[in-house]
């Protein structure tokens, strides 16, 4: 299992190939995907069964991720499908294998509010 993905990301979850899409952003991709998969994240994604991570993009700053999320949410569905298929033509669940199936000592990752890149603008 890969290490935790605690980077800032914009991501797309899906209910299946060409199914319902959910666009979001997070500072901890591993924890957020776990919440979507287990139903711990209430809202649109849970209501429509968006449990498969089909696309994500890493960002250095929260403001960049929020901007990208808002932009993608305004896109036509066809554009979102093209974005996914350009990076993931088989619609593989990119989080497959991230979480142990039968490990009694494993605990799910925790989303943490104090993360790098939380400043409103990049310094410099």
C-alpha positions in Angstrom: 0.0 0.0 0.0 1.4 3.4 -0.9 2.1 6.1 1.7 -0.7 8.5 2.6 -1.4 11.2 0.0 -1.6 14.3 2.2 -1.1 16.7 -0.6 -3.6 19.3 -1.7 -5.6 18.0 -4.6 -8.6 18.6 -6.9 -10.3 15.2 -7.6 -13.2 13.5 -9.4 -15.1 10.6 -7.9 -17.5 8.5 -10.0 -20.2 6.0 -9.5 -18.8 4.0 -12.4 -17.7 4.4 -16.0 -19.6 7.3 -17.5 -21.7 7.4 -14.3 -22.4 10.2 -11.9 -19.4 12.5 -11.2 -18.4 14.4 -8.1 -15.8 17.1 -8.2 -14.0 18.1 -5.0 -10.8 19.4 -3.4 -9.0 18.3 -0.3 -5.7 18.6 1.6 -5.6 14.8 2.2 -6.6 12.7 -0.7 -6.3 9.4 1.1 -8.6 10.5 3.9 -11.1 12.1 1.6 -11.4 9.1 -0.7 -11.8 6.8 2.4 -14.7 9.0 3.5 -16.4 8.8 0.1 -15.9 5.0 0.0 -17.3 4.4 3.4 -20.2 6.9 3.2 -18.8 9.1 6.0 -18.8 12.1 3.7 -22.5 13.2 3.4 -23.9 15.0 0.4 -24.1 14.6 -3.3 -21.3 12.0 -3.7 -22.8 9.7 -1.1 -26.4 10.1 -2.4 -25.2 9.1 -5.9 -22.7 6.4 -5.0 -19.5 8.2 -6.1 -17.0 5.9 -4.6 -14.3 5.5 -7.3 -11.5 7.9 -7.7 -11.1 8.4 -11.4 -9.0 11.6 -11.6 -6.9 13.8 -9.4 -4.5 16.7 -9.7 -2.0 17.8 -7.1 -1.6 21.5 -6.1 0.9 23.5 -4.1 -1.7 25.9 -2.7 -5.3 25.6 -1.4 -6.4 28.6 -3.5 -5.2 26.8 -6.6 -7.2 23.7 -5.8 -10.3 25.7 -5.0 -10.0 27.7 -8.2 -9.5 24.5 -10.3 -12.5 22.8 -8.5 -14.8 25.7 -9.2 -13.6 25.8 -12.9 -14.2 22.1 -13.4 -17.6 22.2 -11.7 -18.7 24.8 -14.3 -17.6 22.6 -17.2 -20.0 20.7 -19.5 -20.1 17.0 -18.6 -18.4 16.1 -21.9 -15.4 18.2 -20.9 -15.1 16.4 -17.6 -15.3 13.0 -19.3 -12.5 14.1 -21.7 -10.4 15.2 -18.7 -10.8 11.8 -17.0 -10.3 9.8 -20.2 -7.1 11.7 -21.1 -5.5 10.6 -17.9 -7.4 7.4 -17.1 -8.9 5.9 -20.3 -9.9 2.7 -18.6 -11.7 4.5 -15.8 -9.6 2.5 -13.2 -10.3 3.3 -9.6 -7.0 5.1 -8.9 -7.4 4.4 -5.1 -7.5 0.6 -5.6 -5.1 -1.0 -3.1 -4.7 2.1 -0.9 -6.6 0.6 2.0 -6.0 -2.8 3.7 -8.9 -5.2 3.4 -8.3 -7.3 6.5 -5.9 -5.5 8.9 -7.4 -5.1 12.5 -4.6 -2.7 13.4 -5.2 -0.3 10.6 -7.1 3.0 11.2 -8.4 5.2 8.4 -6.4 8.4 7.7 -7.6 11.6 9.4 -8.2 14.8 7.5 -6.3 17.6 9.2 -7.1 21.2 8.9 -3.5 22.5 9.5 -1.7 21.7 6.3 0.9 23.3 4.1 -0.3 25.6 1.5 -3.3 26.9 3.5 -2.3 30.5 3.0 -4.6 32.4 0.8 -1.9 33.2 -1.7 1.6 31.8 -2.5 4.4 33.7 -0.8 7.1 35.2 -2.9 
